[in-house]
């Protein structure tokens, strides 16, 4: 892990250069994704099946592309009782947290007598992409599907790469109430959800993480459908003093490094001896970590230790705008309250980011690659939309009409002006 010291004369420039480093997958995939999308749009299910055979080596046909209800039940039953209980526990907490986000409709009459308001309605159909490559992610199912269900979305369609569906994933799907699952992955899955492909009907929005092909496809179909975000590699910043246990902080940093070679883990501390202890613990824990290969590459290429006064940590965190930030301190709010740019904040020495990934209740689908400067994590709001409502009687229109005519004339839109003027008896 690289080390930056606030006391060094070149700290600000070196830190800024570090923050600006790109961590995207270097693979050039956009042209291939474009061809896949065009083919699925033109050929439908035939193209989806062809790409499945080509990229996933999958023997999927029109007859078995959909996972049956019996398969969901049987697969979920194979999940261990302990994991099923954890899934149910997490699902309930996620549901409760997101239901609290529900906004209220409004309806009021202003001083001009105009009745105004807005109402919130759920999306009709949402597609959820669940990766099937590096590992099984039941938490991905819960974090995307449970808020959609809580919002009142009528149809939730899940797509996941063909192959053996992990029991934990099917148990999570069952807990979230998903009954529509398709054996299709990659860009062709995004295309099928956006345009429709045979029995796979199009949706209104696509959410969920994926590889570079999935991300490129989501970027291209945006506008035809909505998307949640363009997810990048995972990242964490841990702000801690020497009052924390070094092995705990090491484990927290590794929890993100193991995700992907492009993931990023950063420690900010005011104690160099503590930083040394954390780094030593990282090396020790890597010896027994099954995901050590990815974690080592991540820490070597993108990890960092920053030695700086803790009072500087909110400013540094805001410049990084990380997906996750932990304040492992006795009075974490004192510094955390000054953070404006972060996907999720974890307060105290007993609030590791891992609980946010699974059972805290908050969503783990969060902005990455500094997108926390302008966007938020997945929430109930991603599955509802707001419609404005306006009602005018004759007296209210008499107040609004003349300035409407004046503004329409100023913009050179005579039909707009006439639409108002004719009601004023001027047309």
N, C-alpha and C positions, 0 to 999 in steps of 0.2 A: 504494500500500500504506500502510495506517495505521502509525503508529510509536508505540511505548510505551517510556518510559524508566523504568527501575527507580528512578532517583533522584528522580523526580517524586513529590510528596506523595500524589497521588491514584492512584498506579500500581495498587495492589492492587484497588481498586474498579473502575477502568477495565478492568483485565485480566480480572477476574471477569465483568464484563458482556460483554466480547468473547467469552469462552469459552462463555457461556450463549446466545449468539445462535443462532437456529435457521436451518438451511440447507436444510430440506426443500423439495421442489418445491411451490409454492403451489397447484397444480392440485387441484381437488376431484374425486377419481376414485372414491371408495369406493362410492358408490351405484351408479354404472355398473358397477363391477366385481362388486358383489353380483348385479346382474341378469344379467351374463354367466355367472357361476358357476351360478346357478339354472337358466338356460336350457340350459347344457351338461349339467348333471346330469340334467335332464329329457329333453332331446332328443338328446343324444349328438353323433355326428358331424355331423348336419344343422346343429346350432347352431354347431359349430366352423367349418364351411365358410361358413356365412352371415356370421359375424363376420369371417372372413378376407376375404371380398369387401367387407364394409362398412368395415373399418379399414385393411386392407393393400392394397385394390384388387387382390386376388389371384385369378387364375383357377385355383384349385386344386380338384380333384375327389377323389372317393373313390378313383379309379383312380391318381392321381399324387401323392397327399398323402405317400406314403412315398418317400424317396430310395432308389433301387435300389443294389445292390452295384456294378453296372456304373457308375452315375453317380459313386459314391464313388471307384472306381478311376480313372475317366477324369478326374475333377476333380483328384484328388491328383496325377495325372501331369502336369497343366498347371502345377503349382506349380514355381517355379524350383528347380534343384538346390541352390542356396545356401540357400534358405529351407527346403527339405526336410531338408537336413543340420542346420540350426539346430533344426528341430522335433525331429529324432531325438536330437540332443544334449540338448535341454531335457527331453524325455520320459524319457530314461535317468536324468538327474540327479534329476528329480522322483520317479521310481519308487524310486530308491535311498534318497533322503531319507525318503520316507514308509514304506518297508518297515522302516526302523530303528525306527519308532514302534510296531511290533507288540508288544502286551503278551502276557504269558504266562498260561496257565491256572494255577489254584492248587487244591491239594487237600491238606488236612491234618486231623489229629485233635487236638482241644483237650484241656484237662485234665479235662473232664467225659466224655471218650470220644465226643463228638459229632464226626462227620466233616463237614467244611464245605469249601466251595470256590466257585469260579466259573469259568465258561468263556466265551470270546469267540466269537461267530459273526458272519459277515458278513450284511448286509442282502441280501434276495433281489433286489430291483429298485429302481433309482434313476433318476430323471429329471433331465436336465441341461438348463438353459435357457441358450442361447447367443444373445446379442443380435445383431441384424442391421442396426441403424440407422446410427449414426454411423460405424462402421468395422467391418472384419472382425477378429475376435479369436481367432486360433488358440490363443493362450495361455490363454484362458478354457476352451477344450476340454481342454487338457492339465491345467490346475490342478484341474479338477473330475473328469475321467474317469480320469486315471492313478491317483490315490489310491484311487478306488473299485475299479478293477481290482486294484490291489495288495492291497486288503482282501479280495478274493475275491467281490465282488458278481457274481452270475450274469448279470443283465440290466441293461444301461445303455442307456437310451432318451434320445436327444438331440432337443430341439425347437429350431427356429430360424425366425424369420419368413420367409415365402415370398419368392421372388425368386431372383436368381442367387446360388448358393452359391459363395463365394470359394474358389479352389483351395487357399489356405493353410489354411482352416478344414477342408476335406475331407482334406487331408494330415494335419492334426493328429488328426482323427477316426480316420483309418486307423492312425496311429502309436499311438493309445490303444486300438485294438482295437474301436472302436464300429462296429457294423453296422446299428444301428437308428436312423434319422434321419427326423424328420417335419417337413414344411413347415407349421408352425403357430407363431404367435407371440402375444404379448400375454397378457392374462388368460385367453383361451380355451385357450391352450397349457397354462397351469397347471391349469385346470379339467380338461382332457383327461387330464393325467398323474395328477391326484388321483382323479377319478371313473371314468376310462375313457371312450372315445368311439369306438365302432365298432372298427376294427382297433387303435386305440391302447389298450393294456391299462393299467390303473392301476399305479402304482408305490408304494413304501413311503416314499420320501423324495424331495424336490425340492431341488436345489441350483443355484446359478448366479445371476449378476446380471441385472438388467433395469430397465426404466423404472418410473415411478410406478405404472402399471397392474399390472405384474408383481409389484412389491413388495406392493401392496395385496391382490392375489390370493393371494400366498403367506401373508400374514397371516391371511386368511380361511379357507384350507384347512388351516392348522395344527391338528392334532388328528385330522383325517382322515388326513393324512400328516405326516411330519416335514419340517422345512425346515432349511436351514443357518443363515440369518440374514436380517434385514431390512436390506439394504444401503442405505447413504446415500451422499452425494457423497464422492469421494476426498479424502485429506488427507495432508499431510506437514509435519513440523517438522524443520528442519535446525539443528543446534547447531554453530557453527563459530567459530574465532578467525581472526585475520588471517593465519595461516599457510597458509590455503587459497587457491586461485586463485578470484578473484571470478567469473570466467566459468564455472567448474565449478559453483559453488554456485547461480548464476543458472539454469543449465541444470537443476539438480536441482529447484529450486522450480518452474520452468516445466513440468517433467515431470508434475506433478500438476495444475497450473492448466489445462493444455490438455485435461484430461479432460472438464470440464463447467463451465459458468458458476457452479455452486454449489460447486465444489471449493475447497479451502483450502490455501494455502502460507504457512508461517510460518518466519521466520529468527530465531534467537536468537544474539546475538553480544555480546561485551563491547567491541567496537571500532566506534565510530560511523563513522569514515572507511571502514572495511571495508564496513559496511552500505551506505554511499553508493555504493561501488564496485560492490557486488552489484546494487543497484537500477539503476545506470547500465547494467550489463551486461544486465539483464533488458530494459530499453528497447531496447538495441541488438539483442538476439536476437529480440525480438518482430517486428522489421522483416522478417525473413526466415522467420518461423514460419508455416506454413500454417494452423495452428490458433490464430492470434493473436487472433481475435475472442473465442472462448471464454476464452482465457487472460487477456485484458485485463479482461473482466468479472469473472472469478474473483478476480484480484489486487486489483481496485478495491473489490469488495464484501466480500471475505472474507480477503484477504491481510494480512499484518502483519510488521513488523520490531520485534523486542523487544531493546532495549539493556539488558543486565543482566550482572552478574558471572556467569561460567560456573558457579561453585559453586551458583548459584541455578537453573541449567537443569534438573536432575532434578526439583525441586519444581514448576517451571512445566510441564514435560512431563507430569508425573503429573496435574496439574490439567486439561490439555488432553486427555489420554488419546488420543493420535492413532493413526490407522491405521498410519502409518510415522514413524519418527524416525531421522535420521542424526546421528551424532556424528563430524563431520569434524575430528578432532583427532589429535594425535600419540599420546596415551595415552587412547583413548576409553573403555576399560573403567572407568577411575577414576570417571567420572561416570555412564556407562551402567548400571553395576551398581546404582545407586540408583533406577533407573526401574522402577516396578511396573506402570504402566498404559500399554501400547503394543502394537499388533498385531504389529509387527515392528521390530527394532532393527538398524541398519546401522552397522558400526564402522570408522572410519578414513576417510582422505581418498580412498581408491580403492574404496569400497564404496557407490556410488550406489544409490538405491532401484530404479532401472531393472533392475539385474541380478536383484533379487528378483522383479520382474514376469515375468521370462522364464527365466533359466537357472541361478540359484543352486541351485535344488532345493527351497527352502522354498516354501510356498504363498502366492500373492498374493491369495487370498480372505480378507480380514481384517476385523475389526470396525471400524466407523466411527461417527461421531457420539457419541463418548465411550463406546461399548460395550466398549472395551478394559478398562474398569473391572471388567467381570464376564464377559467371554467371550473366546474365543480364535479364531485363524484356522482355516480348514478344514484337516482333517488326516485321517489314517487312522481316527481315533476317530469321525469323523462317519459312517463307513460300516460300523461294527461295533457290536455291542451285547453287554452282559454279562448272563449268566444266573446267579443264585445257585443253589447246590446244597446240600442238607442231608440227612444220613443219620444215623439214630439206631438203635442196638440197644436191647434191653430195659434194660440197665444204664444207658445214657446217658439214656434217657427217664425213668428213675426219678429222675434228678437234675433234669431240665428240667420234668417234669410238674407237681409241686406249685406252683412259682411261676407256671406258666402258668394253673393253675386260679385262683390267688389274683388275678392281674391281670385275668383274664376276668370273674370275679365283681365285682371293683371297677369294671369298666367297664359292668356290667349286660348282659353278653352270655352268657347261660346255655348256649347251644348250644356256644359256644367252650369254656366251662369243661367241659361234659360230654364234648366230644371228647377232652380230656386226661384227665379224671377216670375215664372208662370204661376207659381203658387202665391206670389205676392200681388198678383193681378197686373204684372208689368209685361207679360209676354204675349 
